[in-house]
């Protein structure tokens, strides 16, 4: 029995040591990103949390708010091979996944060769994903879910790690195809990108219109990122936090006994919301310099994790309510 106990405590010691090293790496990542992206702390935080948790993020905001710049900066700071696809209505699945081309050798023999598309990256920027047709969207979303693609019956694995950071324009423009609900659920977080604060915008004007622009340095590499992602999954979560996650997610579903939800919500989040919360709460603890997730992590993540996984009733929308209002109310109830 004594032997088992020692092994367990060694394990705990190893996890604590690994977590403390991860804390310093994450602090360095934060500092490096802030040299290039000014203000937008919660946007930067939530996007990094999605990557540390091993998932994908959807960034929603009007054009010109540095969404693309954030993704390219993250690629450089995290040492990941990054690609960017600009989605357009005429983009085909093969433009993303790749296609087979016919080769002819010296003797005249012909054979097919697969040419990989831009999806074969560790960090994929999918710009204006709601501009592509549903067929093209689903090709990308399937790759996001399965981490491999199949072309002409042949399976090709995507690189590890593989993260998609997609951007979406909230303006109801001509030629946009909103993502279906089931596909939105594939994104761990929805990150809302708002206009910068005055001080940050002043800094943007001064720093980005001169001759030299700051280039971020690589702080970690892909292998180290995978180690941190594994550590996030090993972090213990207290019973209190697990209960808080369950009750918050369940309170957002109609028919579960929450009066305001029954009145305002047409459909609520599925189990993936709870899974996302479990992972992101641990990652957020590390991001904030702590070794264990707390109730504050759960409440802070409620909006980015739940807002794209639920819809309001027609009556609630007619009254001018938003999903964010409903989530804020649920968090307030949960805090008691």
C-alpha positions as CSV (number, residue, x, y, z in Angstrom):
1,X,0.0,0.0,0.0
2,X,2.9,2.4,0.9
3,X,4.5,1.7,-2.4
4,X,1.3,2.6,-4.3
5,X,1.0,5.8,-2.3
6,X,4.5,6.9,-3.2
7,X,3.9,6.2,-6.9
8,X,0.8,8.4,-6.8
9,X,2.5,11.2,-5.0
10,X,5.4,11.0,-7.5
11,X,2.8,11.2,-10.3
12,X,1.3,14.3,-8.6
13,X,4.7,15.8,-8.2
14,X,5.5,15.2,-11.9
15,X,2.2,16.8,-12.9
16,X,2.7,19.8,-10.7
17,X,6.3,20.2,-12.1
18,X,5.0,19.9,-15.7
19,X,2.2,22.4,-14.9
20,X,4.6,24.9,-13.5
21,X,6.7,24.7,-16.7
22,X,3.6,25.0,-18.8
23,X,2.6,28.1,-16.8
24,X,5.9,29.9,-17.7
25,X,5.6,28.8,-21.3
26,X,2.0,30.2,-21.5
27,X,3.0,33.4,-19.8
28,X,5.8,33.8,-22.5
29,X,3.2,33.1,-25.2
30,X,0.9,35.8,-23.8
31,X,3.7,38.4,-23.7
32,X,4.9,37.7,-27.2
33,X,1.3,37.9,-28.7
34,X,0.7,41.2,-26.9
35,X,3.7,42.7,-28.7
36,X,1.8,42.5,-32.0
37,X,-1.9,42.4,-31.0
38,X,-2.9,45.4,-28.9
39,X,-5.9,45.3,-26.5
40,X,-8.4,42.5,-27.3
41,X,-7.3,40.5,-24.2
42,X,-10.4,38.3,-24.1
43,X,-10.2,37.6,-27.8
44,X,-6.5,36.6,-27.5
45,X,-7.2,34.6,-24.4
46,X,-10.2,32.6,-25.8
47,X,-8.4,31.9,-29.1
48,X,-5.3,30.6,-27.2
49,X,-7.6,28.6,-24.9
50,X,-9.2,26.8,-27.9
51,X,-5.7,25.8,-29.1
52,X,-4.4,24.7,-25.7
53,X,-7.6,22.6,-25.3
54,X,-6.9,20.9,-28.6
55,X,-9.9,22.4,-30.4
56,X,-11.1,24.8,-33.1
57,X,-12.4,28.4,-32.7
58,X,-14.8,30.5,-34.6
59,X,-13.9,34.3,-34.6
60,X,-16.9,36.5,-35.3
61,X,-16.4,40.2,-36.0
62,X,-16.7,42.9,-38.7
63,X,-13.8,43.2,-41.2
64,X,-10.6,44.9,-40.2
65,X,-10.3,44.0,-36.5
66,X,-7.1,42.0,-36.8
67,X,-8.6,38.5,-36.8
68,X,-6.3,37.3,-39.5
69,X,-3.3,39.0,-37.9
70,X,-4.1,37.2,-34.6
71,X,-4.1,33.8,-36.3
72,X,-0.9,34.4,-38.2
73,X,0.7,35.7,-35.0
74,X,-0.4,32.6,-33.1
75,X,1.1,30.4,-35.9
76,X,4.5,32.1,-35.4
77,X,4.4,32.2,-31.6
78,X,3.3,28.6,-31.3
79,X,5.8,27.4,-34.0
80,X,3.0,25.8,-36.1
81,X,2.9,25.4,-39.9
82,X,0.1,27.8,-40.9
83,X,-2.0,28.1,-44.0
84,X,-4.8,30.5,-44.9
85,X,-7.8,29.9,-47.2
86,X,-10.0,32.8,-48.3
87,X,-13.5,31.3,-48.6
88,X,-15.6,32.4,-51.6
89,X,-18.9,31.2,-53.0
90,X,-17.1,29.4,-56.0
91,X,-14.6,27.5,-53.8
92,X,-14.8,23.8,-54.3
93,X,-14.0,21.0,-51.7
94,X,-10.9,20.0,-53.8
95,X,-9.5,23.6,-53.4
96,X,-9.3,22.8,-49.6
97,X,-8.6,19.1,-49.5
98,X,-6.4,18.7,-52.5
99,X,-6.9,16.7,-55.7
100,X,-5.5,13.8,-57.8
101,X,-3.4,14.8,-60.8
102,X,-2.2,12.5,-63.6
103,X,1.5,11.9,-64.0
104,X,3.3,10.4,-66.9
105,X,6.7,8.9,-66.5
106,X,9.5,8.6,-69.1
107,X,8.2,5.3,-70.4
108,X,4.7,6.8,-71.0
109,X,3.0,5.0,-68.1
110,X,0.4,7.1,-66.4
111,X,-0.6,7.1,-62.8
112,X,-2.5,9.4,-60.3
113,X,-0.7,11.4,-57.7
114,X,-2.4,13.2,-54.8
115,X,-1.5,16.8,-54.4
116,X,-2.3,18.0,-50.9
117,X,-4.5,21.0,-50.4
118,X,-4.1,23.8,-47.9
119,X,-6.0,21.8,-45.2
120,X,-2.7,20.0,-44.6
121,X,-1.4,22.5,-42.0
122,X,-1.1,22.6,-38.3
123,X,-3.0,25.9,-38.0
124,X,-5.5,26.6,-40.7
125,X,-7.0,30.0,-41.0
126,X,-10.4,29.7,-42.7
127,X,-11.3,33.3,-43.6
128,X,-15.0,34.2,-44.0
129,X,-16.2,30.6,-43.7
130,X,-19.8,31.7,-44.2
131,X,-19.0,32.8,-47.8
132,X,-18.4,29.2,-49.0
133,X,-21.2,26.9,-50.2
134,X,-22.5,24.3,-47.8
135,X,-20.6,21.5,-49.8
136,X,-17.3,23.2,-49.3
137,X,-18.0,24.1,-45.6
138,X,-18.8,20.5,-44.9
139,X,-15.6,19.3,-46.5
140,X,-13.6,21.4,-44.0
141,X,-15.9,20.6,-41.0
142,X,-15.5,16.9,-41.7
143,X,-11.7,17.2,-41.7
144,X,-12.0,19.2,-38.4
145,X,-14.0,16.4,-36.8
146,X,-12.1,13.4,-38.1
147,X,-8.5,14.7,-38.5
148,X,-8.2,12.9,-41.8
149,X,-9.6,13.1,-45.3
150,X,-10.5,10.5,-47.9
151,X,-9.8,11.0,-51.6
152,X,-10.7,8.3,-54.1
153,X,-10.9,5.8,-51.3
154,X,-7.5,6.6,-50.0
155,X,-7.1,8.0,-46.4
156,X,-4.7,10.9,-45.7
157,X,-4.1,11.9,-42.1
158,X,-3.8,15.6,-41.3
159,X,-0.8,16.8,-39.4
160,X,-0.8,16.9,-35.6
161,X,-1.7,19.1,-34.0
162,X,-4.5,20.3,-36.3
163,X,-6.4,23.5,-35.4
164,X,-8.9,25.5,-37.5
165,X,-9.4,29.1,-36.6
166,X,-12.3,30.2,-38.8
167,X,-13.5,33.8,-39.1
168,X,-17.1,34.8,-39.8
169,X,-18.5,38.1,-40.8
170,X,-21.6,38.9,-38.8
171,X,-23.0,41.3,-41.4
172,X,-25.8,39.7,-43.4
173,X,-24.2,40.3,-46.8
174,X,-25.1,39.0,-50.2
175,X,-23.8,35.6,-50.9
176,X,-23.3,34.2,-47.3
177,X,-24.3,30.8,-46.2
178,X,-24.7,30.6,-42.4
179,X,-23.2,27.5,-40.8
180,X,-25.8,24.9,-39.8
181,X,-26.2,24.4,-36.0
182,X,-24.6,20.9,-36.0
183,X,-21.5,22.3,-37.7
184,X,-21.3,25.3,-35.3
185,X,-21.1,22.7,-32.5
186,X,-17.8,21.5,-33.9
187,X,-16.2,24.7,-32.8
188,X,-15.0,24.5,-29.2
189,X,-15.5,28.3,-28.7
190,X,-17.1,31.2,-30.5
191,X,-15.0,34.3,-29.9
192,X,-16.6,37.7,-30.5
193,X,-14.2,40.3,-31.8
194,X,-15.3,43.8,-31.0
195,X,-13.9,47.2,-31.9
196,X,-10.7,48.1,-29.9
197,X,-10.7,50.4,-26.9
198,X,-9.4,53.9,-27.4
199,X,-6.0,53.4,-25.8
200,X,-5.4,50.2,-27.9
201,X,-6.6,51.9,-31.1
202,X,-4.1,54.7,-30.5
203,X,-1.3,52.2,-30.0
204,X,-2.4,50.4,-33.3
205,X,-2.2,53.7,-35.2
206,X,1.3,54.5,-33.8
207,X,2.8,51.1,-34.0
208,X,1.5,49.8,-37.3
209,X,2.0,52.8,-39.7
210,X,5.8,53.2,-39.3
211,X,8.6,51.6,-41.3
212,X,9.3,48.6,-39.1
213,X,6.6,46.4,-37.7
214,X,7.3,44.0,-34.8
215,X,7.6,40.4,-35.8
216,X,6.7,37.9,-33.1
217,X,9.2,35.2,-32.1
218,X,8.5,31.4,-31.8
219,X,8.1,30.6,-28.1
220,X,7.3,26.9,-28.4
221,X,7.0,24.4,-31.2
222,X,4.3,21.9,-32.2
223,X,5.8,19.1,-30.1
224,X,5.7,21.3,-26.9
225,X,2.1,22.3,-27.7
226,X,1.0,18.7,-27.8
227,X,2.7,18.2,-24.4
228,X,0.8,21.1,-23.0
229,X,-2.5,19.8,-24.5
230,X,-1.9,16.4,-22.9
231,X,-1.2,18.1,-19.6
232,X,-4.5,20.1,-19.8
233,X,-6.3,16.8,-20.1
234,X,-4.5,15.4,-17.0
235,X,-5.4,18.3,-14.7
236,X,-7.7,17.3,-11.9
237,X,-11.1,19.0,-11.8
238,X,-12.9,19.3,-8.4
239,X,-16.4,17.9,-7.9
240,X,-17.7,21.4,-7.3
241,X,-16.5,22.6,-10.7
242,X,-17.9,19.5,-12.5
243,X,-21.3,20.1,-10.8
244,X,-21.2,23.7,-11.8
245,X,-20.5,22.8,-15.4
246,X,-23.3,20.3,-15.5
247,X,-25.9,22.5,-13.9
248,X,-25.0,25.5,-16.1
249,X,-25.1,23.5,-19.4
250,X,-28.3,21.8,-18.4
251,X,-29.9,25.0,-17.3
252,X,-29.5,26.3,-20.8
253,X,-31.8,23.6,-22.2
254,X,-35.5,24.0,-22.4
255,X,-37.6,21.4,-20.5
256,X,-35.1,21.0,-17.6
257,X,-37.0,23.1,-15.1
258,X,-35.5,26.5,-15.7
259,X,-38.4,28.9,-16.2
260,X,-36.6,31.7,-18.1
261,X,-34.9,29.1,-20.4
262,X,-38.3,27.4,-21.1
263,X,-39.7,30.8,-22.1
264,X,-36.8,32.1,-24.2
265,X,-34.7,29.2,-25.6
266,X,-35.8,27.1,-28.6
267,X,-33.0,24.5,-28.3
268,X,-30.0,24.3,-26.0
269,X,-26.5,23.0,-25.9
270,X,-25.7,19.2,-26.1
271,X,-23.0,17.3,-24.2
272,X,-20.2,18.7,-26.4
273,X,-20.7,22.0,-24.5
274,X,-19.9,20.3,-21.2
275,X,-16.9,18.6,-22.7
276,X,-15.7,21.9,-24.1
277,X,-16.1,23.5,-20.7
278,X,-14.2,20.8,-18.9
279,X,-11.2,21.2,-21.2
280,X,-11.3,25.0,-21.5
281,X,-11.7,25.6,-17.7
282,X,-8.4,23.7,-17.2
283,X,-6.7,25.6,-19.9
284,X,-8.0,28.9,-18.6
285,X,-6.6,28.1,-15.1
286,X,-3.1,27.6,-16.6
287,X,-3.5,30.7,-18.7
288,X,-4.3,32.7,-15.6
289,X,-1.4,31.2,-13.7
290,X,-3.3,28.6,-11.6
291,X,-2.9,24.8,-11.3
292,X,-6.6,24.0,-10.8
293,X,-9.8,25.3,-12.5
294,X,-12.3,27.2,-10.4
295,X,-16.0,28.3,-10.6
296,X,-14.7,31.6,-12.0
297,X,-13.4,29.8,-15.1
298,X,-16.8,28.2,-15.7
299,X,-18.6,31.5,-15.4
300,X,-16.1,33.3,-17.6
301,X,-16.3,30.6,-20.3
302,X,-20.1,30.4,-20.3
303,X,-20.6,32.9,-23.2
304,X,-17.9,31.7,-25.6
305,X,-18.8,28.0,-25.1
306,X,-22.6,28.3,-25.1
307,X,-23.6,31.1,-27.4
308,X,-23.2,29.2,-30.7
309,X,-24.8,26.1,-29.3
310,X,-28.3,27.5,-28.5
311,X,-31.1,29.4,-30.2
312,X,-33.8,31.7,-28.9
313,X,-37.5,31.3,-29.6
314,X,-39.2,33.6,-32.0
315,X,-40.9,35.4,-29.2
316,X,-37.6,36.1,-27.4
317,X,-36.0,37.4,-30.5
318,X,-39.1,39.7,-31.2
319,X,-38.6,41.2,-27.8
320,X,-35.0,42.1,-28.7
321,X,-33.3,39.5,-26.5
322,X,-30.0,38.1,-27.4
323,X,-28.4,34.7,-26.6
324,X,-25.8,36.6,-24.6
325,X,-28.5,38.1,-22.4
326,X,-29.9,34.7,-21.7
327,X,-26.4,33.3,-20.8
328,X,-25.7,36.2,-18.6
329,X,-29.0,35.5,-16.7
330,X,-28.1,31.8,-16.3
331,X,-24.6,32.7,-14.9
332,X,-26.2,35.2,-12.5
333,X,-28.6,32.4,-11.3
334,X,-25.7,30.0,-11.0
335,X,-23.7,32.4,-8.9
336,X,-26.8,32.6,-6.7
